[in-house]
Amino acid sequence: MKNFLLHYKKLHIWLLSALGVLLVLRLCRGNRAWMNALADHVTIPLRRGLGELCYRVDFSVMEVLYVLAALLALAYLVWSAAAVVRARGRRVRRAYGAALGAVCALVTVYTLFFFLWGLSFWTDSFQDKSGIYAQPVAPEDLKAVTACFAEQTARSAGGVPRDENGVFSLSWQEILADSPHVYDALEEEFPFLAFEDRGVKPMFFSRLMSRMDFTGFYCAYTGESNVNIDSPACLLPSTVTHELAHQRGVASEQECNFLAVLAATTSGNPAYVYSGWLMGYIYLGNALYTLDPEAYWAIRETLPETVRADLADNNAYWAQFQNSAAKKVSNKVYDSMLKAYGETRGIQSYGTVVDLLVAYYK
């Protein structure tokens, strides 16, 4: 056994080192001061440095890395299988070495992700820094804020270009072009959000992302914000502001949705303003519907045909992926990841954005 273990000494040292770093990080996560210091002085500057490099090119480096990783994984699997077959009398040892190498690589990638992004879940949140906290929502407050958002959505709907069917029709190129400036006004209200934006990148595999139920993705390995440009344009601006919230070190999805609405509606760009009110109305309306369907329909009836056209277009687009196997798998994986980092409600934590919106706007 000793000779067997020593034969893969380097791989064992690699694995134990990666696990050791991961264990230390997880043990320290309960100390908020340490986590804040590590994030402020190491992980955030590192992510921003990676972003500086990756934003020198227009394409998504994240997608390139993922494709390369998939190809390398496939090549490693084929090479390992061939090596095991050739080993004959040493097949067990060779299979163990191949499996150990794969485990080392996976643990290292996960440890790096935990260091670059996972720790952000245990630092001061936007709520901690701003003093705006999600609180239990009174029914009358939810109705009032939902009605307010419906009114603002209706008012801003006429300021955006539309096609012959009345659907929001601004191109993704025009939407993304203004993305580096949409947080300017919000940074004045919350100076700790200040960040030199480089904008967001369109994803080449956007259709695949739709099948996986993703509208955008922030990649900590590259410091890039990426958005799905195949999805309906009416919510693309608010997706942009959501991903740019992650750029600012905000890990919570619910806080990023809240910031997406605030940044979009204060941006001064008509497309972003409309998209922000629309996004907020959708979250609030869904919450109100579960509480009081009659109140929901009464408010929805006040929306103009243009807004209803956008809602119908958005619903029709996502309905085609409703039973997608990729969506079910990705949702389960992402839900597990959120719970592992402390968002105990998983994907349902997206609903908490309603509490923040009501607390801020009521």
N, C-alpha and C positions, 0 to 999 in steps of 0.2 A: 504493500500500500504506500509506504514511504517513497519508494522509487517511482511509483505511479504519480504521486502528487508532485514530486520534484521534477518530473518530466515536463510539467506545465507550470513551473515555478513562476515565470514572468506573468502568465495569465492570472494565476492565483493572487499574486501581489497586486496586479492591476485591479482585479475585482475587489479585493479587500480594501484597497485605497479609495476606490470610488464609493464603496459602501460606508467607509469610515467618514468621508467628507459629508455624505448624505445624512448620516446619523448625527453628526455634530450640528449640521444646519437645522435638522428637525428638533434637536434637543434645545437649541437656542431660540427657537421661534417664539417661545413664550415670553421672552424679554423684549418688550416693545422698543426700549431705548437702543438695544443692540441692533434690532432689525432696522430701525430708522437710520442709524449710523451706517450700517452696511449698505442699505439702499442708496442713501444720499451720497456717499463717498466712493462706492464701488460699483454696484450693479447698475444704477441709473446712468452714471457717466459711461460705463462700458457699453450699455445698450445704445446710448446716443452716439458713441464713437462708431459702433458697428453700423448704425443708421447713416452716419456721415459717409461712410465708404459705400454702402449699398445704394444710396440715393445718387451716386455719381452716374448710375445707369438708369435708363427709363423703364426697363422691364423688371419684373418681380424676381429678385434674387431668391426669395423664399421658394417660389415655384421651381426654379432651377435646382435648388438644393433638394427639394422633395423628390423630383424626378431622378436625380442622381442617386439619392438614397435608395429609392425603389430598385433602380438598376443594379446598384452595388449589392443590395440584399439578395436579389435574384441570382446574380453572378456568384455570390458567396455560397448560396444554397446549392447551386449546380456544382461548383468546385468542390464543396465539402462532400457532397454525395459521391462524386467521382473518386475523391481521395479515400473515402471509406471503402468503396468497392475494390480499389487497388490495394488496400492495406492487407487484405486476406486475414492472416493470423492476428493482426493487431487492429481489427475493425472496431472493437469496443473502445480501445484507447483512442483511436482516431475520431470516432463519433463523439466521445467525451470532449476531446480537444475542440472540435468544431462547435459543439453546443456551448462550451465554456467561452469561446471567442465571441459568439453571438450574444451571450448574456453580458459579457464585459462591455460590449459596444452599447447595448440597450441601457444598461445601468448608467453608463457614462453620459449618454444623451439625456437620460432622465435627470441625472444629478445636475447637469449643466442647465437644463430647463428650470429645475427647482431653484437654482442659484440666480439665474437671470430674471425669472418671472414669478415663480411660486412664492418667494419670500415677500413679494409685494402684498400678498393677502394678509400679512401679519405686521404691516407698517401702519402708520396713521392713515386713515381713509379720508376721502373727500368730506364725509360728514364730520369727522374729527377736526379737520382743518377749517371748515366753513362754519360749523355750528348749526348747520341745517340737518336735522335728523328726521328719519322716517318715523312717523308716529301713527297710532291707530286713527283710522279715518272715520269721521262721523258721516252718516248717510247724506245729510243735507250739504255738507262740504263737498262730498264727491259729486253730487248733482250740480252744485254751483260751479265747480271748477270744470267739470265736463262741458257744461253749457257755455262757459267762457271760451274753452278751447274750440268748441264747435263754431262759435261766433267768429273767433280770430281766423280759423281755417277758412270759413266762408269769405271773409273780407280779403284774405290774401290770395284766394284762388284765382282771382281775375288778373293777377300780376305776372302770371307765368304763361309761356307759349303752349298752345294746345293743337292737336291734330284735328282732322275732320270729324272725329268721334267725340271731341271734347276732352280727350285724355292728355295729361301732361306729356309734353313731347320734347323737352330740352335734351340735347345729346349728352352722353356721358363725358365727352371731351370738354364741353363747356362747363359742366358741373364740376369736374375735377380741377379745371384751370384755376378756380378761385379758392380751392381748398386751403392753401397756405395762409389765408387771411381771415377765415371765418371765426377764429377764436379771439380776434383782436379786442372786440368790445367786452367779452366775458372776462378776459385777463385783467381788465381795469377793475372789475368788480371783485375778482378773486385773483390777486397778484401771484399767489403760489401756483397758479396754473400757467404762468408765463413759460413759453417754449418757442424756439425758433422752428416753426413748422416748415417741412419740405413738401407737405401735401401727402396725397395717397397715390397708390399705384393700381392700375386696372389689372385684374387677374385674367390670364390667358385661358385658364380652365374654369371660367365663370359658370358655365353650364353644369359642370361636375359639382361645383360648390352649391348650386341650387339643388341638385339631387341630394346633397348632404345637409341641406337646410341651413346653409351659411350665406349671409349677405356680405360679410367682411371678415377679415382675419388680421390680427396684429401678431407679427412674428418676433419673439424676443431674440431669436438667434441672429436676426438680420436688422432689427430695429426698424422694420418697415410696417406701414399700415397698408393693407391690400383690400380692395373692394370688388364685389361681384357686379360686373357691369351688364350681366344678362338679365338681372331682375328688373322689375318696373322702375322707371326713372323717378316716379313721384316720391319715393322714399330713399333714393340714392343719396341725396344731400345729407339727410339725417344719419344715414349709415356712415358717411364720411366723418361727420362730427363725432359719432360714437367711436370710431377707430382712432381718431385723433385724441380722444380722451385717454385711451390706453397709452398713447405716446407720452402722456404726461404722468405716467406711473400709476394711473387709477386702474386697479385690478378688478374691482367689483363690476359685474355686468350691469347690475341695477343702477349703480352710480353713473356708469358710462351712458346708459340710456337717458338718465336725467340730464346729464351734461350735454348730451346730443341735442335735446330739446332746447335747453337754454342757449347753447352756442348758436344753433341754427336760427332761432327766433330773434336773436340780437345781432346777427351778422350784418344786416343791412342789404344782403343779397336776396332779391325777391324769391328765387327758387329755393334757397335754403330756408328762408322765413316760412314759406308755405309748407315745405316738407317737415319742418320742426313742429309747427302747429298740428299738422296732419298726424305725425307720429305720436305726439302727446294725446291727441284725441282718440286714436286707436287704443292705446293702453287704458286710458280713462274710461272710454266707452265699453271696452270688454269687461272692466271691473264693475261698471254700473249695471251692465246687462245681467250679471250674475246676482246682483243685489236687488235691482228693481227694473225688470224688462220694460214695463210701461213707461217709466221715466226715460229709459234709454231710447225707445222708439219715438217718444215725443221730441227729444232733442235731435235725433237723427233726421226727422222729417224737416227740420229747419235748414238742413244742408242743401246747397244748390246742386243742380245736375252735374256741374263740373266736378265737384268733390265726390259725388256718388259714382261718377264715371271712373275716377281714379281708384276708389275703393273696390269697385267691381273688377277693374283691370288687375289690381294687385291680388285679389282673391282668386281670380281665374288662373293667374300665372302659377301661384303656389299650389293650387288644387291638383295640378297635373303631377306633382311630386308627392302627393299625400301618402301614398302607399309604397314609396320608394324604399327598397331594402337598405340603400346607402344612408337614407335619412334616419331610419330606425337605428342602425348601428352607430352612426355619428352622434345622434342625440343621446344614446345610452352611454357612449364613451365620454362625451362632454359633460353629461349630467354627473357621472362618477367623478370626473376630474374636479368639477366645482365643489362637490361634497367633500372630496379629499382635502381641499384647501379651505374648508370651513364654511362654505355657503351651503348650509344644511338642507336648504330647500331645493338644491340643484338647479335645473333649468327653470323651475317655478320661481326662483328668486327674481327673474325678470319682472314678475308682477309687483314686486316691492317698489318699483319705480313710481307706481301710483301714489304710494304713501309720501314719497319725496315731492312729487309734483303738487299734491294737495297741500303739504306743509309749506311749500314755497309760495304758491299762488293764491291760497285762500285769503 
